[in-house]
Amino acid sequence: MAGELQLGGTTLATHTGSGASAKINLDSGLVFPAGHLIQHLAFTTTHNGQNSNATYYYYGGNTGSTSATGTPLGQITLKQPNAKLLVVWTSVLSTGSHNTSGENAISTFIRYSTNNDLSSPTEKQLYQNYSDMRGGGDLPQQTVITYSGRVSVTLSNSANDVYYFGIKDAKYGWSAGWVGDYGDGNLLEIIEIQQ
């Protein structure tokens, strides 16, 4: 059964279909107050990383590589011009045997681009972990860290522009036998906020 929700003679939403195919569509002219969440998208990957100091990129389809271009992990079609986003990455980092005479550091970046292969991206750092083991010590043979980073992104876009997202891990001095990240606990969230 079709219907409309009106307030003061203005249509706020329309209802179409029935049962499992029922839809409620907000009127395109409806304006939410500043700070209101407009859309919240979530994307997951179960891809595991690699065991070297090389920069590594995480892509869609549970893939990743050392190549700076690939299939996006997620994408968003923006509802408003000059959009403001909150981007959140939550994941798991696990290491194997530690070398107690080295340094381990990882920096994680969100990458976003209007190109669907993530070429010419903008990057913003979300997370950093550093362990200085040069003084020796008795570290555990394996460390598992659940980490989460979030960053605010303000774009110069038109309504309905599409932006594509991926993740980059940059490592240096990595001597912990890193055996991959990301198992089942990887979540990329892209949240558009009303301006």
N, C-alpha and C positions, 0 to 999 in steps of 0.2 A: 504494500500500500504506500503510495507516494504521499508526501506531506511536507509542510514547511514550518519552520520555527521562526516566528516574527516577534519583534519587540518595537513598539512605537511605529508600526507600519513598515519597518525595515526587516527584510529577510536576513536572518543570521545563518540558517542552515537548511538544507533540503534533504529529504529522506527518499530513497528509491529502492526498488527491489523488495524481496522478502526472504525470510529464512537465512540460509548461509550466504546468499548473494546480496543481502541488504547492505546499503551504504548510506552513511551520513556525510554530506559534503558541506564544508563551511563556505560561506559566500566569499568570493574572491576579493571583495572590497572590505572585508572584516579586518580591523586593526586591533592587535593585541597590545596591552600596555608594555612599556619598555621593561626589559628583563625577563619577559615571558618566554618560555621554551616553545619554539615553533615546530621543530622536528628533532628527533633523537634517533640516530641510526647506529646499529651495532654490527660489527664484522668480526669473525673469528678466523684463526689459522692454527693448524696443528703441526706446522712445519718445524723441523729441528734445524738448528744452526750448524756451524762448522767449527773445526778445532784449529784455528790459526789466528794470527794477528790481523788478517786482512779485513777490510771493511766489508760488511755483509748487509744485503738488502732483503727485506721480507715482502713478498708479493701475494697476490690473490691465487686461488686454486691450490693452497697449501704448498707454495713454491718459494724459493729464494735463491739468490746467487750473489756473486761478486760484481755482477753487472749493474750499473746505475739506472738501467731502464728495464721495465718489465710490466706485467699486468698489475693494475692497481689492487691493493688490498681492500679498498673501499672507495666509494664515491658519493657525492651529494649533489643534488640539483637544488640550488639556492632559491629560497622563496622571496628574498628581498635584495635590493641593491646594497652595495657596501656592507655586506653581511659580517656579523660577528659570530665566531664559532668558539666553542670550548671543545678541545680535542683531548681525549684521554686514552692512554695505552697502558694496559695492565698485562703483565706477563711473568714468566718464570725463567730464572737464569740458574743453570746448574753447572758446577765444575767438578772435574775429577781430581786426581792427585795434585796437591799443591807443591810448588817449588818454593821453599822458604827462603830463597836468596834473591827473589825478584819482585817486581811490581805487577799488579794486575789492575787494569782500569778499563771501563767500558762506558761509552757515552752513547745514548740513544736519542735519535732525532725523528721527529715527524717530518715527512716530506709531502708537499702538495703542489699540484700543477694543474693547469687547464689542458695539458696534453695527456691523452689516455695511455701513454707509455711511461709517464712520470719523467719525461725529459724536461729540461729547464725548470727544475723544481725550486721552490723556496723551502728552506729547512729551518726548523726551530728545535732547540734542544729540550728534551723532556725529562731526561734522567741521566745521572752519572753515579757510578760506583767505583771506588778506588780502595785498593788494599796494598799497603807497603809492607812487604815481608822480608826486606833486605837484612834486617837484624836477626833473622832466623825465628825460631819459635815453634810451637807445637800446634799447628793448625789442624783441623780435622781433614781427613782424606777427601771429603766431598762437602761442598757447600751448596745449598739450594736457597735461592732468594726469590721471593715474590716481590716484584716491584711494580710501581705505578707512577706514571708521570702525567701531568696535565699542563696544557698551555692554551692561552687565549690567542686567537688568530683573527685579525681584522683584514678584510679583503677589499679590493677595489673592483667590484663586479657589477653586472647587471642582473636583474631578477631572471631566473631560469638558467643562469650559467651553471655549468657542471665543473666541479673540482674533483680531482683524483688524489688519493692518499696512499702512502706506503710508509714503511719504517726502515731506518738505517741504524745499524750498530757499528760504531767505530771503536776498535780496541787498540791498545798500545801496551808494550811490555807484558804481553799476556803470557804468563808462565804457569797458569793454574790447570792446564789440561781441560780447557772449556769444552764441554761435550754437547752443547746445544741448549737451546733455549726452547722454550715454547711448547712443548707437549700439549696438554689440553687446556692450559690456563691462559690463552692469549685472546685478548679482547681489545679491539679498536672501537672507540665510541666517538661519533661526530655529532655535536649538538649545536643547532642554530638557535640564536637568541634574538628576540625582537629588539630593535634599536629604538 
